[in-house]
Amino acid sequence: MKYAAKRTWPEKQKSWEFLDEADTPEAFALEFAARRKLDLETEFVIMEKEGDDAEIQFFRVTGCAPYQVGAAEPRAAGDASDSASKDAGATTHAQGDDDSESVGAPNLSPVISMLLYMAKVGFIATASIAAMGFIIKYLRSVL
C-alpha cells in the first residue's frame, strides 16, 4: 500500500514529507523515522494514500538505536487530525462534520515590542527637545 507521512510534534509540517509503499503502517512509520533520522519523542502522522477510506494513524519515536515507533494519541484534539485530513482532501466521521479550524490566542509579542520601541523614541525625542531648549537659551544669553 502507498502511505504518506509528516511530523506533527514538536515541529508541525504543512505538507507531506515522505511518500512510499510498505506492507503495514507500522513498517512505513519505522522506515520514515529511520530515513528522516527523527529525534526521540517526535510524533508524526501516517495516512493511507490508496482506497476510499483513508485511515490516519499517529506514531511516536520511542527508540533511536535502532529506531522503534509506537502508537500515539494526537496532541490537540482538533489540531493535528483536522489538518491531516484537510491536507489529504479527506475527512473522517470520527472528527465530526465541523470543518472550522481551531483558533489560538494571537501572539502579542510584536505589539509589546512596538510599544516599548515607541516609548523609547518618545523619551529620546522629549529629552532632545528639552536639551535643545537649554542650548538655545544659553546661546541667546551668550550672544
C-alpha positions as CSV (number, residue, x, y, z in Angstrom):
1,M,0.0,0.0,0.0
2,K,1.0,3.6,-0.5
3,Y,1.4,5.8,2.6
4,A,2.3,9.4,3.3
5,A,3.8,10.8,6.5
6,K,4.5,14.2,8.1
7,R,5.7,15.3,11.5
8,T,3.2,16.8,14.0
9,W,5.3,17.4,17.1
10,P,7.5,19.2,18.1
11,E,7.6,20.9,14.7
12,K,4.4,20.7,12.7
13,Q,4.9,20.4,9.0
14,K,2.4,21.9,6.5
15,S,2.9,19.3,3.7
16,W,3.5,15.6,3.5
17,E,7.3,14.9,3.9
18,F,7.5,11.3,2.8
19,L,5.6,9.2,0.3
20,D,6.4,5.5,-0.3
21,E,5.0,2.0,-0.2
22,A,5.0,-0.5,2.6
23,D,3.2,-3.6,3.8
24,T,1.8,-2.1,7.0
25,P,1.6,1.4,8.5
26,E,4.0,0.3,11.3
27,A,6.6,-0.7,8.7
28,F,6.2,2.6,6.9
29,A,6.4,4.5,10.2
30,L,9.7,2.8,11.1
31,E,11.1,3.5,7.6
32,F,10.0,7.1,7.8
33,A,11.7,7.6,11.2
34,A,14.9,5.9,10.1
35,R,15.2,7.8,6.8
36,R,14.5,11.2,8.3
37,K,16.6,10.4,11.4
38,L,13.8,11.7,13.7
39,D,14.6,12.6,17.3
40,L,13.3,10.7,20.3
41,E,9.7,11.5,21.2
42,T,9.0,13.1,17.8
43,E,5.4,12.5,16.8
44,F,4.1,12.0,13.2
45,V,1.0,11.0,11.3
46,I,0.7,8.3,8.7
47,M,-2.1,8.2,6.1
48,E,-3.1,5.6,3.5
49,K,-3.0,7.2,0.0
50,E,-4.9,4.3,-1.6
51,G,-8.5,3.3,-1.2
52,D,-11.7,5.2,-0.4
53,D,-11.4,5.1,3.4
54,A,-8.1,7.0,4.1
55,E,-7.0,5.8,7.5
56,I,-4.9,8.1,9.7
57,Q,-2.6,6.8,12.4
58,F,-0.4,8.7,14.8
59,F,3.1,7.4,15.9
60,R,5.8,8.4,18.2
61,V,9.5,7.6,18.0
62,T,10.3,5.5,21.1
63,G,13.9,4.5,20.4
64,C,16.7,5.8,18.1
65,A,19.3,3.0,18.1
66,P,17.7,1.0,16.4
67,Y,14.7,3.0,15.6
68,Q,11.4,2.0,17.3
69,V,8.0,3.5,16.9
70,G,4.8,3.2,19.0
71,A,1.2,4.3,18.6
72,A,0.4,7.8,19.9
73,E,-2.6,9.9,20.5
74,P,-2.9,13.3,18.8
75,R,-1.7,16.2,21.0
76,A,-4.6,18.6,20.3
77,A,-8.0,17.1,19.7
78,G,-8.9,19.0,16.6
79,D,-5.5,20.4,15.6
80,A,-3.4,17.6,14.1
81,S,-6.2,15.3,12.9
82,D,-8.1,18.1,11.2
83,S,-5.0,19.5,9.4
84,A,-4.0,16.0,8.3
85,S,-7.4,15.3,6.8
86,K,-7.6,18.8,5.1
87,D,-4.2,18.3,3.6
88,A,-5.2,15.0,2.1
89,G,-8.5,16.2,1.0
90,A,-10.4,13.6,3.0
91,T,-12.4,13.8,6.2
92,T,-13.4,11.1,8.6
93,H,-16.6,10.7,10.5
94,A,-14.7,10.4,13.8
95,Q,-13.7,14.1,13.6
96,G,-17.2,15.3,13.1
97,D,-18.8,17.5,10.4
98,D,-17.3,20.7,11.7
99,D,-14.7,22.0,9.1
100,S,-13.7,25.1,11.0
101,E,-10.1,25.3,12.2
102,S,-9.3,25.9,15.8
103,V,-8.3,29.5,16.5
104,G,-5.5,30.1,19.0
105,A,-4.6,33.2,21.0
106,P,-2.8,35.8,19.0
107,N,0.8,36.4,19.5
108,L,1.2,39.7,21.4
109,S,5.0,39.9,21.4
110,P,5.2,42.1,18.3
111,V,2.7,44.6,19.8
112,I,4.5,44.8,23.1
113,S,7.8,45.2,21.3
114,M,6.4,48.0,19.1
115,L,5.0,49.8,22.2
116,L,8.4,49.6,24.0
117,Y,10.1,50.9,20.9
118,M,7.7,53.9,20.6
119,A,8.2,54.6,24.4
120,K,11.9,54.8,23.9
121,V,11.6,57.0,20.9
122,G,9.2,59.3,22.7
123,F,11.6,59.6,25.7
124,I,14.6,60.3,23.5
125,A,12.6,62.9,21.5
126,T,11.4,64.7,24.6
127,A,14.9,64.7,26.2
128,S,16.4,66.0,22.9
129,I,13.8,68.8,22.6
130,A,14.4,69.8,26.3
131,A,18.2,69.8,25.7
132,M,17.9,71.9,22.6
133,G,15.8,74.4,24.6
134,F,18.5,74.8,27.2
135,I,21.2,75.1,24.5
136,I,19.2,77.8,22.6
137,K,18.6,79.7,25.9
138,Y,22.3,79.5,26.7
139,L,23.4,80.7,23.2
140,R,20.9,83.7,23.4
141,S,22.4,84.8,26.8
142,V,26.0,84.5,25.5
143,L,25.4,86.3,22.2
